[in-house]
Amino acid sequence: MKFKVSILTLSACLLGSSLIAQEKLTSYVDPFIGTGGHGHTYPGATVPFSLVQLSPDNGRSGWDWVSGYHDSDSLIAGFSHMHLSGTGIGDWLDISVMPLRKPIATNQVATQVKFSHANEKASPGFYQVALDNGIRASLTATARVGFHRYEFPQGTQEPTLRLDLDAAYNWDKATDTEIRQLNDSTLIGYRYSKGWASVQRIYFALRTNKAITKLLLNGAPTAAALPSINAKGKGVNAQLIFAPATELYFKVALSTSDELQALAALQEIPDWNFERVKAEADSQWEAELQKIKIQSADIRTKRIFYSALYHTALSPNLFSNADGSYKNAQGKNLTMANQGQRYTLFSLWDTYRALNPLFTLTQRDRYADILNSLLAFYDENGLLPVWDLSTAETNTMTGYHAIPVLADAVLKDWPGLDAERAYKAMLASATQAVRGVPAYMKYGYVPQDIHGGSVTMTLEYAFDDYCISLVAKKLGKMEDYAVFSKRAKGYIHQFDPKTGFMRAKTTKGDFIEPFDPFYSEHDFDKSQYIEGNAWQHSFYVPHDVRGLAKLFPQKDGLEKKLDELFVAPSIIKGENTSPDMSGFIGQYAHGNEPSHQIAYMYSYLGKAYKTQEKVRFIVDSMYHDRPDGYAGNEDAGQMSAWAVWSMIGMYPVAPAGGEYVFGSPTVTEATIQVGPQKKFTIKAENNSKENIYIQSIRLNGQAYSKTFIRHEDLLKGGELIFKMGAKPNKKFGKDKATWPSSMEN
């Protein structure tokens, strides 16, 4: 009997091991996380960093519909092929299609159909919804092709697909469109539009699995013979009508160059096997998620983590054809060098903080192309991008934050990046004649009577200049190193020792009065702080935390100010406050990026246990596995990247050069694939909701006293073990030798 029990026990253990080995990480991803609240994500089908994001649109404008979809809605107007993930301003939503049970009489009729979330599901690379009119839509995708399957109710006599190139919401507006029929199953055309990006051009090729029996262009039947059947104008549409059928398939391929490239891209899906394409999309996402494997007894934690990791791999997006060719915003046909790919959608004010440093761990094969896309933008425009969309400069937000992205890569010796070329581009942006830079160079700060958002601009320029100084030093350009090291101290000009806040100044050097740290102004020209107030922005000196601390006249002034931040009243004053301020803990606002490094600053002051306490609280209270699971805009991966870093136990506070400051790991174990045959494992022994404090650390079996770890140590592979406990170990991180770097060492 004992032998039998042993065999059963062994069998159970083997089965358990097999199940662990076969654990499917995509099963933990919920694409609906972020589609509610102000997350601004979309739930549709896409593959990592692709040109196509095939997702439903509710058919309305508004801040919470900038991705085309919001969880509060109950209507679907169409399924379009390009979407922004988590941003604050709406654009794209190009090439919209909608299945209909019969053709509509005029192109003015709305196509919105009711649906229920109970009849909707999504997973990485797949979206499905059963509409209330009986049509079931299933969507999947490759990098440049959206694949549709529509199931119609029995008895549908004229199943119809409506292609609407005039569909536009929020800022987007079609300027020139064309639809042309090549044969009984293929349409080609283009949509030119303007909006947040001043120039957008997208070309498409649409192919159906059944012959089109009738084609209505702009609501009228075509009479001309092929191939001259076409409609051209500001916003044209077509209705594709088929013989009675219960199921239709079609593919839409995109190109930024021309229709011929779109036709060529159709070959990404050479057949009509929907389930195969869906499975391949899932496999791509599985490979992406396997780059960081976590262990946790809490399935909710796994859903939050892997949904966040999924969101970090949605953008930037492909902009080039398979051969690297593309047409840029100036209308020039170009090709990336060395068979590289061009990317767009660089929300740099957000992503330089945590997403781009994460890419140096998770995107070894793709990151050189992403970095060289920034340099291609410089070649085409003379400056590095601020916010690149469709290779056009939207000029949104402050700073020149392509600089820390490139600097981080240069300092990490990133293969495929020309350091000298990158440095030349950095210097151009740091000495540009616009965006308040001349005033910043003249005064050492941006005066408010010259440029709005002056405090934010000064603080961000100072950090960016610090990044340039590090690269200058690495490249042996010591005169530049001295210049930019001085500029990196520009934050000092904004500090008011009487209040402990960073404050706006005039050209005469006087602080602007009256002053209220709770006051917010969303108009960038009038504001002193971009999308925030003095509370959130006064701590933005990530490169020189101890230099900031020395400015306070009282002992431990910065630490006390941080303590005050987290307990201050969560109020905002002003008649035009920023909607981006959200996720409040006191005046800490996790729903927007200016707060993201703040909790980690205690570790620079010898109080690492306070960082641990705050970080764990933020993770637990600001991330959830539901549609409103993000505290604010997901912001093209930054909100998720913060969670990925913090849940495994560290964060790039000064995101250039590769120091990752320890927090409080949420997961019990995380294994990062740091090389083809190399892994770095982080374990949290005795971890629980109560045991949030680090008691001690071991690195590869040896005691480790530092409160941070360097990038190069991760790349060596190995094992980092946190021993956790319920009470703070105030001795850990108290010794100055254990603190993260600061200019003021």
C-alpha positions in Angstrom: 0.0 0.0 0.0 2.8 2.4 0.8 4.4 1.6 -2.5 1.1 2.4 -4.3 0.9 5.7 -2.5 4.5 6.5 -3.5 3.8 5.8 -7.1 0.7 8.0 -7.0 2.6 10.7 -5.3 5.4 10.5 -7.9 2.9 10.6 -10.7 1.3 13.6 -9.2 4.6 15.3 -9.0 5.5 14.5 -12.6 2.1 15.8 -13.7 2.6 19.0 -11.7 6.0 19.5 -13.3 4.6 18.9 -16.7 1.8 21.4 -16.1 4.4 24.0 -14.9 6.5 23.4 -18.0 3.5 23.8 -20.2 2.2 26.9 -18.5 0.8 29.2 -21.1 1.7 32.8 -20.3 -0.7 34.3 -22.8 -3.5 32.9 -20.7 -2.8 35.5 -18.1 -3.1 38.5 -20.4 -6.3 40.4 -20.4 -6.4 43.0 -23.3 -9.4 44.6 -21.7 -7.3 45.9 -18.8 -6.9 49.7 -19.4 -10.0 49.9 -21.7 -12.0 51.4 -18.8 -11.2 54.4 -16.5 -8.7 56.7 -18.2 -6.4 53.9 -19.4 -7.1 54.5 -23.1 -6.0 51.1 -24.3 -7.7 49.0 -27.0 -8.7 45.3 -26.8 -8.1 44.3 -30.5 -5.9 41.9 -32.3 -2.2 42.7 -32.9 1.2 41.2 -32.7 4.3 42.8 -31.0 5.2 46.2 -32.3 3.2 45.8 -35.5 1.9 48.1 -38.2 -1.6 46.6 -37.8 -3.8 47.0 -34.6 -7.2 45.6 -35.7 -9.7 46.6 -33.0 -13.3 47.8 -32.5 -14.3 51.4 -32.5 -17.4 52.6 -30.7 -18.0 55.4 -33.2 -17.7 58.4 -30.9 -15.2 61.1 -30.0 -14.1 62.1 -26.6 -11.0 61.9 -24.4 -11.8 58.4 -23.1 -12.3 57.2 -26.7 -8.9 58.2 -28.1 -8.1 54.5 -28.7 -11.4 54.1 -30.5 -13.0 52.0 -27.7 -14.1 52.4 -24.1 -15.4 49.8 -21.7 -18.4 52.0 -20.8 -19.8 51.9 -24.3 -22.3 49.4 -25.8 -22.0 50.2 -29.5 -19.6 49.2 -32.3 -19.4 51.3 -35.4 -16.6 49.4 -37.2 -13.2 47.7 -36.9 -10.3 49.8 -38.0 -6.7 48.8 -38.5 -4.5 51.3 -36.7 -4.8 52.4 -33.0 -2.8 54.2 -30.4 -2.4 52.4 -27.1 -2.9 54.4 -23.9 -2.2 57.9 -25.2 -3.9 61.2 -24.3 -4.9 62.4 -27.8 -6.8 60.5 -30.5 -5.5 59.8 -34.0 -5.2 57.0 -36.5 -8.3 54.6 -36.5 -7.5 54.2 -40.2 -9.2 51.8 -42.8 -12.5 51.1 -41.0 -14.7 48.1 -42.0 -18.1 47.0 -40.7 -20.1 43.8 -41.5 -23.8 44.4 -42.3 -26.7 42.0 -42.8 -27.7 44.0 -45.9 -26.4 47.1 -47.7 -27.5 50.5 -46.4 -29.3 53.0 -48.6 -26.9 55.9 -48.3 -23.3 56.7 -47.1 -24.8 59.0 -44.4 -26.3 56.2 -42.4 -24.5 55.3 -39.2 -23.4 51.7 -38.8 -23.3 51.5 -35.0 -24.6 48.2 -33.7 -25.3 47.3 -30.0 -23.2 44.6 -28.3 -22.7 43.2 -24.8 -19.4 42.7 -23.0 -20.7 39.2 -22.1 -20.5 38.4 -25.8 -17.0 39.7 -26.2 -13.5 38.1 -25.6 -9.9 38.9 -26.3 -6.5 37.4 -25.9 -3.1 38.3 -27.4 -3.5 38.4 -31.2 -7.3 37.7 -31.1 -10.6 39.6 -30.6 -14.1 38.3 -31.0 -17.6 39.9 -30.4 -21.1 38.7 -31.1 -23.1 41.8 -32.1 -26.7 42.1 -31.2 -27.7 41.9 -34.8 -26.5 38.3 -34.9 -23.2 38.8 -36.7 -20.1 37.4 -35.0 -16.8 39.1 -35.7 -13.5 37.4 -35.1 -10.2 39.2 -35.7 -6.5 38.3 -35.8 -3.4 39.8 -37.4 0.1 39.5 -38.6 2.6 42.4 -38.6 1.1 44.1 -41.7 -2.2 42.3 -42.3 -5.5 42.3 -40.4 -7.5 39.0 -40.8 -11.3 39.1 -40.4 -13.8 36.3 -40.1 -17.5 37.3 -40.0 -20.3 34.8 -39.3 -23.8 35.8 -40.4 -27.1 34.6 -39.2 -28.8 31.9 -41.3 -30.9 33.3 -44.1 -28.7 36.4 -44.6 -29.4 37.1 -48.3 -26.9 40.0 -48.9 -24.0 39.8 -46.5 -22.2 43.1 -46.8 -18.9 44.6 -45.8 -18.7 48.4 -45.6 -15.3 50.0 -46.1 -15.4 53.6 -44.8 -12.4 55.8 -45.4 -14.2 58.8 -44.1 -14.6 57.4 -40.6 -12.8 59.8 -38.3 -13.0 60.6 -34.6 -11.4 63.2 -32.3 -8.7 65.1 -34.1 -8.4 62.9 -37.2 -9.9 64.0 -40.5 -9.6 62.5 -44.0 -8.1 64.8 -46.6 -7.9 62.5 -49.7 -9.0 58.9 -50.2 -9.4 56.4 -53.0 -10.9 52.9 -53.4 -10.2 51.0 -56.6 -11.4 47.5 -57.6 -8.8 45.2 -59.2 -10.9 42.1 -59.6 -13.9 40.3 -58.1 -12.2 39.8 -54.7 -9.6 42.6 -54.4 -9.8 46.3 -53.6 -6.9 48.7 -53.2 -6.6 52.3 -52.2 -5.3 54.8 -49.7 -6.4 57.2 -46.9 -4.6 60.5 -46.4 -5.5 62.3 -43.3 -4.4 64.9 -40.8 -4.9 65.3 -37.1 -2.5 65.1 -34.2 0.1 64.2 -36.9 -0.2 66.8 -39.6 0.4 64.3 -42.4 -0.7 60.7 -42.5 -0.7 58.4 -45.5 -1.8 54.7 -45.4 -2.3 52.4 -48.4 -4.3 49.2 -48.3 -5.1 46.1 -50.2 -8.3 44.2 -49.3 -8.9 40.7 -50.5 -12.0 38.6 -49.8 -12.4 34.8 -49.9 -15.6 35.0 -52.0 -16.4 36.9 -55.1 -18.0 40.3 -54.7 -21.3 40.2 -56.5 -22.1 43.9 -56.3 -20.0 46.9 -55.3 -21.5 50.2 -54.2 -19.1 53.1 -54.2 -20.4 56.1 -52.1 -23.8 54.4 -52.0 -24.1 54.0 -55.8 -23.7 50.8 -57.8 -20.7 50.7 -60.1 -21.3 50.5 -63.9 -17.8 50.9 -65.4 -15.7 47.9 -66.5 -12.7 46.6 -64.5 -10.2 47.8 -63.7 -11.5 51.4 -63.9 -14.0 51.0 -61.1 -13.0 53.5 -58.5 -14.1 56.2 -56.2 -11.8 59.1 -55.2 -12.5 62.1 -52.9 -12.2 63.6 -49.5 -13.8 60.6 -47.7 -15.1 57.7 -49.9 -16.7 54.4 -48.9 -17.6 51.2 -50.5 -20.1 48.4 -49.7 -19.1 44.9 -50.8 -22.1 42.7 -51.3 -21.9 39.0 -51.6 -24.1 36.0 -52.5 -26.0 34.5 -49.6 -23.5 33.1 -47.1 -23.1 32.4 -43.4 -19.3 33.1 -43.2 -17.0 35.5 -44.9 -13.2 36.0 -44.6 -11.1 38.9 -45.8 -7.7 40.3 -45.3 -6.5 43.9 -45.2 -2.8 44.6 -45.7 -1.3 48.0 -45.0 1.7 49.9 -46.4 3.0 53.4 -45.8 4.5 53.5 -49.3 2.0 52.5 -51.9 -0.7 50.0 -53.0 1.8 47.7 -54.6 3.6 47.2 -51.3 0.2 46.6 -49.6 -0.6 43.9 -52.2 2.8 42.3 -51.6 2.1 42.4 -47.8 -1.0 40.2 -48.4 1.4 37.3 -48.7 2.0 37.4 -45.0 -1.2 35.4 -44.9 -1.1 33.2 -48.1 -4.2 31.2 -47.3 -7.6 31.5 -45.5 -6.7 29.4 -42.4 -7.9 31.8 -39.6 -7.1 29.4 -36.8 -3.5 29.0 -38.0 -2.9 32.8 -38.1 -4.5 33.2 -34.7 -2.2 30.4 -33.3 0.9 32.0 -34.8 -0.1 35.4 -33.3 -0.5 33.7 -29.9 2.9 32.1 -30.3 4.6 35.4 -31.0 3.1 36.8 -27.8 4.1 33.7 -25.9 7.7 34.2 -27.0 7.5 37.8 -25.9 6.1 37.0 -22.5 8.6 34.2 -21.9 11.3 36.8 -21.7 10.4 37.4 -18.0 8.9 34.4 -16.2 7.4 35.0 -12.8 6.2 32.8 -10.0 3.4 33.8 -7.7 0.7 32.0 -5.8 -1.7 34.8 -6.6 -3.3 34.5 -10.1 -4.4 38.1 -9.9 -0.7 39.1 -9.6 0.1 37.0 -12.7 -2.7 38.7 -14.7 -1.6 42.1 -13.7 2.0 41.4 -14.5 1.6 39.7 -17.9 -1.0 42.1 -19.0 1.5 44.9 -18.2 4.3 43.0 -20.0 1.9 42.6 -23.0 1.3 46.4 -23.1 5.0 47.1 -23.1 5.3 45.3 -26.5 2.5 47.2 -28.4 4.6 50.2 -29.5 6.5 51.8 -31.0 4.9 50.5 -34.2 6.3 49.3 -37.5 6.2 51.9 -40.2 8.2 50.2 -43.0 7.6 47.4 -45.5 9.3 44.1 -45.2 12.3 45.4 -47.1 12.7 48.4 -44.8 11.2 50.9 -47.3 8.7 53.6 -46.3 7.4 57.0 -47.2 7.9 59.6 -44.5 5.8 62.6 -43.6 7.6 64.7 -46.1 6.6 62.3 -48.9 10.1 61.0 -49.5 10.5 57.3 -50.3 13.3 56.0 -48.1 14.8 52.7 -46.9 16.4 51.9 -43.6 20.0 50.8 -43.7 21.2 47.2 -43.2 17.8 45.7 -43.7 16.5 47.4 -40.7 12.9 48.4 -40.0 11.5 51.9 -39.4 9.3 52.4 -36.3 7.0 55.3 -35.3 4.8 56.3 -32.3 7.4 57.5 -29.8 5.7 58.9 -26.8 9.0 59.9 -25.4 7.9 62.1 -22.5 6.4 58.9 -21.0 8.5 56.0 -22.2 12.1 57.2 -21.6 11.5 56.7 -17.9 10.9 53.0 -17.7 9.9 51.5 -21.0 13.0 52.2 -23.0 15.3 50.9 -20.2 13.1 47.8 -20.1 13.7 47.3 -23.8 17.4 46.9 -23.1 16.5 43.7 -21.3 13.5 42.5 -23.4 14.2 43.7 -27.0 17.7 42.7 -27.8 16.9 41.7 -31.4 14.6 44.7 -32.1 16.0 47.6 -30.2 18.7 48.7 -32.6 16.0 49.3 -35.3 14.0 51.3 -32.8 17.0 53.4 -31.8 18.0 53.9 -35.5 14.4 55.0 -36.2 15.1 57.9 -33.8 18.2 58.8 -35.8 16.4 58.4 -39.1 13.9 61.0 -37.8 16.9 63.3 -37.0 18.3 62.8 -40.5 14.9 63.7 -42.0 14.0 66.6 -39.7 17.3 68.0 -38.3 16.2 67.3 -34.7 15.5 64.2 -32.7 11.8 63.5 -32.2 9.8 64.9 -29.3 6.6 62.9 -30.1 6.8 61.1 -33.4 3.6 59.8 -35.0 3.6 58.6 -38.6 7.1 60.1 -38.8 5.6 63.5 -38.3 6.5 65.7 -35.3 3.5 66.3 -33.1 5.7 68.5 -30.9 3.7 67.4 -27.8 5.1 67.6 -24.3 8.4 69.0 -23.0 12.0 68.0 -22.9 14.2 66.4 -25.6 13.8 62.9 -24.3 15.1 60.9 -27.3 18.4 61.9 -25.6 18.2 59.7 -22.5 16.9 56.9 -24.7 20.0 57.1 -27.0 22.3 57.9 -24.1 21.2 54.8 -22.2 21.9 52.7 -25.2 25.3 54.2 -25.9 26.3 53.8 -22.3 25.3 50.1 -22.5 27.3 49.7 -25.7 24.3 48.7 -27.7 25.2 46.8 -30.8 24.0 48.3 -34.1 24.0 51.9 -32.8 26.6 54.4 -34.0 27.6 56.3 -30.9 29.1 59.2 -32.7 26.1 59.6 -34.9 23.8 59.5 -31.9 25.9 62.1 -30.1 25.7 64.5 -33.0 21.9 64.2 -33.0 21.9 64.8 -29.2 23.9 68.0 -29.6 21.5 69.3 -32.3 18.4 68.8 -30.0 20.2 70.3 -27.0 21.1 73.5 -28.9 17.9 73.9 -31.0 16.4 77.3 -31.7 12.9 76.5 -30.5 11.0 75.0 -27.5 12.6 77.5 -25.0 16.1 76.1 -25.4 17.8 79.4 -26.3 16.3 81.0 -23.1 17.4 77.9 -21.1 20.9 78.2 -22.4 21.0 82.0 -21.7 19.6 82.0 -18.2 20.3 78.5 -17.0 16.6 78.0 -16.7 13.5 78.6 -18.7 11.8 81.9 -17.6 8.1 81.8 -17.3 7.7 85.1 -19.1 9.3 83.6 -22.2 7.8 80.1 -22.2 4.9 78.3 -20.5 5.6 75.1 -18.6 8.9 76.6 -17.6 9.5 74.7 -14.4 8.9 71.3 -16.1 11.1 72.3 -19.0 14.0 73.3 -16.9 14.0 70.2 -14.8 13.6 67.9 -17.8 16.3 69.7 -19.8 18.6 69.4 -16.9 18.2 65.7 -16.7 18.6 65.3 -20.5 21.8 67.4 -20.4 23.1 65.1 -17.6 22.6 62.2 -20.0 24.6 64.1 -22.7 27.4 64.7 -20.2 27.7 60.9 -19.5 28.0 60.2 -23.2 30.5 63.0 -23.8 32.6 61.6 -21.0 32.4 58.1 -22.5 33.4 59.4 -25.9 36.3 61.4 -24.5 34.7 64.8 -25.2 35.7 66.4 -22.0 34.9 70.1 -22.9 31.3 69.0 -23.7 31.3 67.0 -20.5 32.0 70.1 -18.5 29.4 72.2 -20.3 26.6 69.7 -20.0 27.5 68.8 -16.4 27.0 72.5 -15.6 23.7 72.6 -17.5 22.6 69.5 -15.6 22.6 71.6 -12.4 20.1 74.0 -13.9 17.4 72.7 -11.6 19.0 74.7 -8.8 17.6 78.0 -10.3 14.0 76.8 -9.8 14.3 75.8 -6.1 12.8 78.0 -3.4 14.3 77.1 0.0 11.5 78.9 1.8 8.8 76.6 0.5 10.8 73.6 -0.5 9.2 73.6 -4.0 10.5 74.2 -7.5 9.0 77.5 -8.7 8.7 79.5 -11.9 10.9 82.5 -12.3 10.9 85.6 -14.5 13.8 86.7 -16.7 14.8 89.0 -13.8 15.2 86.0 -11.5 12.1 86.7 -9.4 9.7 83.9 -8.4 6.3 84.2 -9.9 3.6 85.3 -7.3 1.1 84.3 -6.1 2.2 80.7 -5.5 0.0 77.7 -4.5 1.5 74.2 -4.8 -1.9 72.7 -5.3 -2.7 74.9 -8.3 -2.9 73.3 -11.8 -3.2 74.9 -15.2 -3.7 72.5 -18.2 -3.1 75.2 -20.9 0.6 74.5 -21.7 1.2 78.2 -22.6 -0.1 79.4 -19.2 1.1 76.5 -17.0 4.2 76.5 -14.9 4.1 72.7 -14.5 3.0 70.4 -17.4 0.1 68.1 -16.5 0.6 68.6 -12.8 1.4 71.0 -10.0 4.4 71.9 -7.8 3.9 68.8 -5.6 4.5 66.4 -8.4 7.2 68.2 -10.3 9.4 69.5 -7.5 11.1 66.1 -7.0 12.2 65.7 -10.6 15.9 65.6 -10.2 16.6 61.9 -10.8 20.2 62.4 -11.7 21.1 64.4 -8.5 18.8 63.5 -5.7 21.4 64.3 -3.0 22.2 67.6 -4.8 18.5 68.4 -4.4 18.7 67.4 -0.8 21.5 69.8 -0.1 19.3 72.7 -1.2 17.0 72.3 1.7 18.1 74.5 4.6 16.9 72.1 7.3 18.3 68.7 8.1 16.5 65.8 6.3 14.5 68.5 4.5 14.0 66.4 1.3 13.0 63.3 3.2 10.5 65.3 5.2 9.2 66.9 2.0 8.7 63.4 0.5 6.9 62.3 3.6 4.7 65.4 3.3 3.9 64.6 -0.3 2.3 61.2 0.5 0.0 62.6 3.2 -0.9 66.0 1.7 -4.6 66.6 0.9 -5.4 65.1 -2.5 -6.9 68.3 -3.9 -6.3 70.2 -7.1 -7.0 73.9 -7.4 -7.6 76.0 -10.5 -10.3 76.6 -13.1 -8.6 74.5 -15.9 -6.9 71.7 -14.1 -5.1 68.9 -15.9 -7.2 65.7 -16.4 -4.0 63.7 -16.4 -3.6 64.1 -12.7 -4.9 60.9 -11.2 -4.1 58.0 -9.0 -3.5 60.1 -5.9 -1.8 59.0 -2.7 -1.6 62.4 -0.9 -0.2 64.6 -3.7 1.7 61.7 -5.3 -0.2 61.1 -8.6 0.7 57.7 -10.0 -1.6 58.2 -13.0 0.9 60.5 -14.7 4.6 60.1 -15.3 6.1 63.0 -13.3 5.6 61.0 -10.1 7.0 57.7 -11.3 10.5 58.0 -9.7 9.5 59.6 -6.5 8.9 56.6 -4.2 12.4 55.3 -5.0 14.1 58.6 -4.0 14.2 57.6 -0.3 16.9 55.0 -1.1 19.3 57.9 -2.2 18.9 59.3 1.3 19.6 56.2 3.4 15.9 55.4 4.0 15.5 52.4 1.7 12.7 50.9 3.9 10.5 53.9 3.0 11.0 53.2 -0.7 10.0 49.6 0.0 6.9 50.6 1.9 5.7 53.1 -0.7 6.4 51.0 -3.8 4.5 48.0 -2.5 1.5 50.2 -1.6 1.5 51.8 -5.1 1.6 48.4 -6.8 -1.2 47.0 -4.7 -3.4 50.1 -4.9 -2.8 51.4 -8.5 -2.9 48.2 -10.6 -5.9 45.9 -10.9 -7.0 43.0 -13.2 -10.1 44.8 -14.6 -10.9 47.4 -17.3 -10.1 50.3 -15.0 -6.9 48.6 -13.9 -4.6 51.6 -14.6 -4.6 54.8 -12.5 -4.3 57.0 -15.6 -3.4 56.8 -19.3 -1.4 53.7 -20.0 0.8 55.9 -22.1 2.3 53.6 -24.8 3.7 51.2 -22.3 5.1 53.4 -19.6 2.5 52.8 -16.9 2.9 49.1 -17.6 6.7 49.2 -17.6 6.6 50.8 -14.1 4.6 47.8 -12.9 6.9 45.3 -14.6 10.0 46.8 -13.0 8.5 47.3 -9.6 6.8 43.9 -9.4 10.1 42.2 -9.9 11.8 44.5 -7.4 13.7 47.3 -9.0 13.3 50.5 -11.1 15.6 52.7 -13.3 15.2 56.0 -11.4 17.7 57.9 -13.5 17.0 56.1 -16.8 20.4 56.3 -18.4 23.5 54.3 -17.6 21.9 51.2 -16.0 21.4 51.5 -12.3 18.2 49.8 -11.0 17.1 50.8 -7.5 15.5 48.1 -5.4 11.9 48.4 -4.2 9.7 45.7 -2.8 9.2 42.8 -5.1 5.6 41.7 -5.5 6.3 38.3 -7.2 8.1 35.5 -5.4 10.4 34.8 -8.3 11.2 36.4 -11.7 13.6 35.0 -14.3 14.8 37.4 -17.0 16.2 36.0 -20.2 19.3 38.2 -20.5 21.0 36.4 -23.3 20.5 33.5 -25.7 21.6 31.0 -23.1 21.7 33.2 -20.0 19.2 34.0 -17.3 19.1 36.3 -14.3 16.7 35.2 -11.5 15.3 37.3 -8.7 13.8 35.5 -5.7 11.9 37.0 -2.8 12.1 34.6 0.1 9.3 34.8 2.7 7.4 37.2 0.5 3.8 38.1 1.3 1.4 41.0 1.5 2.7 41.6 5.1 6.4 40.9 4.5 7.1 44.0 2.3 10.5 45.0 3.7 14.0 43.8 2.6 15.9 42.2 5.4 19.0 41.2 3.5 20.2 40.4 -0.1 22.4 37.8 -1.6 23.9 38.0 -5.1 25.1 34.7 -6.4 25.4 33.4 -2.9 27.3 36.3 -1.5 26.0 39.0 0.9 25.0 42.1 -1.1 24.6 45.4 0.7 23.9 47.9 -2.1 20.4 49.3 -2.6 20.7 49.0 -6.4 22.1 46.7 -9.0 23.8 47.6 -12.3 22.7 46.5 -15.8 26.0 44.8 -16.5 25.5 42.6 -13.4 22.2 41.5 -14.7 23.7 40.6 -18.1 26.2 38.3 -16.5 23.3 36.1 -15.3 23.0 34.7 -11.9 20.7 34.9 -8.9 19.6 37.7 -6.6 17.8 36.8 -3.5 15.8 39.2 -1.3 14.9 38.0 2.2 11.7 39.7 3.1 10.1 40.5 6.5 7.2 42.3 8.1 9.3 44.9 9.9 11.6 47.5 8.3 15.3 46.8 8.5 16.4 50.4 9.0 20.1 49.4 8.8 19.7 48.1 5.3 20.7 50.9 2.9 21.8 53.3 5.7 25.5 53.3 4.8 26.3 55.9 2.1 28.5 53.3 0.3 25.3 51.4 -0.5 23.4 54.3 -2.1 22.6 54.7 -5.8 24.6 57.3 -7.8 24.0 61.0 -7.6 25.9 63.9 -9.2 26.4 65.1 -5.7 28.5 62.2 -4.3 
